[in-house]
Amino acid sequence: MLATLILVTYYAALSVLVTLALYRLLLTVVYLRRGEEPSPSEFCDFPHVTVQLPVYNERYVVERLLRATAALDYPRERLDIQLLDDSTDGSVEVAARVIEALRAEGVRVAHLRRSDRTGYKAGALHYGLQQSTSEYFAVFDADFVPDPGFLKRCIGYFANERVGMVQARWEHLNRRESLLTQAQAVLLDGHFVVEQTARARSHRFLNFNGTAGIWRRSTIMQAGGWSHDTLTEDLDLSYRAQLLGWEFRYLTGLAAPAEIPTDVASFKSQQHRWAKGSIECLRKLAPSVARARRSVAIRGEGLLHLSANLGYPCLLAVSFLLPLVVGLRSSMRLPMATWIDIALCALGCSAVWLFYWVSLHRTGIAASMRPILILWALVVDTGMAWHKSLAVFEALMGYRTGFVRTPKSGSTDQQPTPSKPATYVTSRLRDGLVECVLACWSALGVGLAWQNGPEALPALLFLGGFMVGYGYIGGLALWDGWQAARGRRSLAASA
């Protein structure tokens, strides 16, 4: 009975993963058949735009952000900048100094501070909206460095009165800084190059990515405004606006450079917020999406989009059950199960591989490097299965947590940060323990599969990937936690 339960659970989880992989294949096909990027119309005159910069304790990047925003090529009399500063550290003084210098140059910058962080980023954006009379609001997170021509490239799309939001593609300032940033860059490119473009060109639900985009005020207000009842206020507002009939535009050809998290604690914090927030949006919006006046295909794709992170508990289940399945096959003599595994895994892996291959091709990555980068990105993503599954379970159970920002250090490929500033380190020694345990469990499975000979080769390869992925994420978390503990002790001794 137990053996049957293990096998049924394993193949159910594997089937979900294959379904999600085929979903990516569908997006890839849509992307390859896409039309040209739509051209913007022209306003008779440039409309007034307010640029919103929500920040919280970003002393290492706030000056870069302010100066890049002040350099935007747009009529100064029609451009306002709001630094929505909820900071509680020395970044307040840094920002005030830079703003004073920019004002002396004729740049219109407001330094807006709230008495508390109610609503976190969503609350800050809502507060800034109330302080401005602009019809258009551009949003940039603290780590972004927008191109001077960003506003002029985007604003023309709003001449179409049905367009409520325009989103640009993310690019990466520190893609080559480390193995961790390279893996993240591949995963992000898949989303921004293939996935977002495919959705936009086929008129599916498209999400604002929280930054590097421009909103129409009336769109925000009609959709109910910024809400903080989920951790992904951007995804939530995007769906609410499109359910009302607003159209979005996505500009693959316009890149907005930003910093990728450089340490595993920041990476985990970011991914936890994104995974949990998407499932919170699924719980909140699924009934509205299901009843929307759209085709069945578009409604189904929207629900699949919102629920995609449910794949991580399935990935966690497969990684945990696979060593047991290898043992069961050996004792029960199930040769057909091996062929089922090969067929499912080949189908799923080829779909995912093509998805990322196309995105790396479009971003100009050399063909010789793509197989290594894709394999490494998938291994790292596997290593995050436990952490993302925890986020999904929290969302499904309705467990609420606050918005935890991802600290930035101002890193670029040309000037990498040698170590995370001690005051911004969030790593703890225990953070990687579960991943290390899972890595050891996968290693036991590798040994068992090795003993079973050639018929266990597919399981051996996947268990090897699980072992490396969990080992890398867990080991990095333990190392960073140890370093952070040393840094905190040093700071305490200095104090």
Buried (B, 14 or more C-beta within 10 A) or exposed (E): EEEEEBBEBBBEBBEBBBEBBBBBBBBBEBBEEBEEBBEBEEEEEBBBBBBBBBBBBBBBBBBBBBBBBBEBEBEEEBBBBBBBBBBEEEBBEBBBEBBEBBBEEEBBBBBBBBEEBEBBBBBBBBBBBEEBEBBBBBBBBBBBBBBEEBBBBBBBBBEEEEBBBBBBBBBBBBBEBBEBBBBBBBBBBBBBBBBBBBBBBBEBBBBBBBBBBBBBBEBBEBBEBBBBEBBBBBBBBBBBBBBEEBBBBBBBEBBBBBBBBBBBBBBBBBBBBBBBBBBBBBBBBBEEBEEBEBEEEBBEBBBBBBBBBBBBBBBBBBBBBBBBBBBBBBEEEBEEBBEEBBEBBEBBBEBBBBBBBBBBEBBEBEEEEBEEBBBBBBBBBBBBBBBBBBBBBBBBEEEEEEBBBBBBBBBBEEEBBEEBBBBBBBBBBEBBBBBBEBBBBBBBBBEBBBEBEEBBBBBBBBBBBBBBBBBBBBBBBBBBBEBBBEBEEEEEEEE
